[in-house]
């Protein structure tokens, strides 16, 4: 999700399946051998056409219609309908800062919520989504202009009331002021009239030198509610007459419930309303979730036999080990993902050639809020759906198909997310909302479906297991002259957005391996698509989450083979890249000057590793300090320099970089979704270990604003961490980790 | 029918024996500030105070509550220590997604009630709730600040 080139929505096929989700088995939803999953844009094609035809039907340019974004109440509070969903990344606060800066209202008086579906909010290159670290960078200009336009509307309205010229008026934190007469009118009094005005096209923007909110560490709008239990998530929704539903999914992905041996007994359990078969699952609706869960777990279900074919579906013997072996064993030629110079010739004349295979496992999102959805059919035939999501229009369209309604009959509520990290895109059978719709339809009552933590670990869509084979040629002086990388596997963009991103080289599979800044003159990168039989997902930093680990680790191997210090080698290879050079030196300075070690420290020897990454339009440089204690890697400190070009909130940037670093470290040290005999092994946090406070290092973040086009923030802090840690371990022990997580390796003590 | 003391009030709950306190709070009493995370007392999102001690309510069946005083996040600001913890949480800008923070605030309040001046080791021992956003350093800073 690094690059979204501008989209022509009118040409895009629908992102929704061609038939109702209700009728689809999981295997068919995933497309199977036919590759039939049709995904496209968030708006149904018919509506896009309607907007394209005739001036009357023409939608306004996204981000320009002020009332679609702002409501100002008589007391001067601003209610903002954001294009994005808040899930911890601080986007609500950033939106308030950007709009508040130009509107001239203190962001603290904003209340920001995720807007309902509307073409006004398609701010990410014609799409609406919260992901790809796109939110701020895609909307910054539009939201500044929106705030400035709204301010101008306030001024014009006030000019009419005060009977003065616009030019005599100014604004001051939510008031229009006529300095000459000392009179002022609050925005709250003006708003009803002002927001109906025709907006001006060319309203000037504030001089950045006079910013009061942008680039300041403005306090987050949601911290008090989140510190006192008042924040409301999807799981907390409740409506009158609601039933609670619990589900059990097929133990082997793609199989279906065939018989329920004890259905009458389960129906007779206390509080049980009804028992249901769903695509790939069974469900119980009851008067409390606890009772529903007890009942569904008591059901004796006979499931269909898994397919026997090897890797086109999850078979009864499928394992992640087998999948990795298949990726490694694949011999077909790939498609070129990056070609520069003549790598074959450079390898033929190289003084030294090194090779290494790298792999990384399937990963779960493991966000703390288990997924849930609440569906309510209303008397007027409409459907209300409370659903954690990162794409409201797409969820609306798929929900409509599932319910047999038109999209405009489905009211999507997008509550705050209890963590997402990529979890709440459209993932077919890994989303609970179709179940909520089907159960609400079947029972005639509102139904809230909640997946237990176990069901979530077993049915979350996973970061793809990944494999790349690296080869480098070195000249007589130890400088790399050629690099080739063969990546085999599948990325989530082709799986879920294939209808609109048709490049056969899936950027989400190769990002982090291509477009590197290093001056290695001959490059030959290729990608061979081998689909996973399991449901795959976007996971914080997507392809970068493993590929930067692969590449930056191998770069340290190149340094070692050429007898060079890995930091010095990077400096040399970035000689012509001032932005990267500055950043690399910045992280070295932040850490007190580059020193690789090993060196003596409290508790034993430590060493440091360095890594860089170019994720989501930003640049990062990371240094990790490690030791080994009781055979386990211990990360003491992380130093991360990030250059996102320019920023909105330095405190949130630092918090996001630290958060992403924690997730990166968690993945490097512990995380893996393991399949054995067609089944996932870990069902809860006891077996799927994530970073706890015991393993949290000190994190020091430096922001470098180079002035380059604004990059992303939510994800870029992650990719540099795993390779910085493994490079540090190599410096400490000589042992090269080429397969994650580190916990799988037997570390040779310091 | 069970009668339990929640935030100083007697509340009735007509639930099956074995129902975890977590679900009584959330679904029967409508107090959704206490969160479900794992159901096996691993993550701590469901932490409440029982007679002033932090306890993971997902593994605490209703029949064992008896006359114990349950304090939930909804009443945290009525507690002097709890109020200080909340202020420290806001000051340190701890939460990101926020989902685990009810439990974190409860765990911190229980720690400071028992140990008003905790050492770093005390904090590490008591603050074991999981946070997927990785706010651990901010949490520790906020606990130290609330204790100051």
Interface residues (C-beta under 8 A of the other chain):
Chain A: X87 X88 X89 X90 X219 X220 X222 X223 X224 X225 X226 X227 X228 X229 X230 X231 X232 X233 X235 X236 X238 X244 X270 X271 X288 X289 X290 X291 X366 X367 X368 X369 X370 X416 X417 X418 X419 X420 X421 X450 X452 X453 X454 X651 X655 X656 X658 X659 X661 X662 X663 X666 X684 X685 X686 X690 X691 X692 X693 X694 X696 X698 X699
Chain B: X15 X16 X19 X20 X23 X26 X27 X28 X30 X32 X33 X34 X35 X36 X37 X38 X39 X40 X42 X43 X45 X72 X73 X74 X76 X77 X86 X89 X90 X93 X94 X95 X96 X97 X98 X99 X100 X101 X102 X105 X124 X127 X128 X130 X131 X132 X133 X134 X135 X136 X137 X138 X139 X140
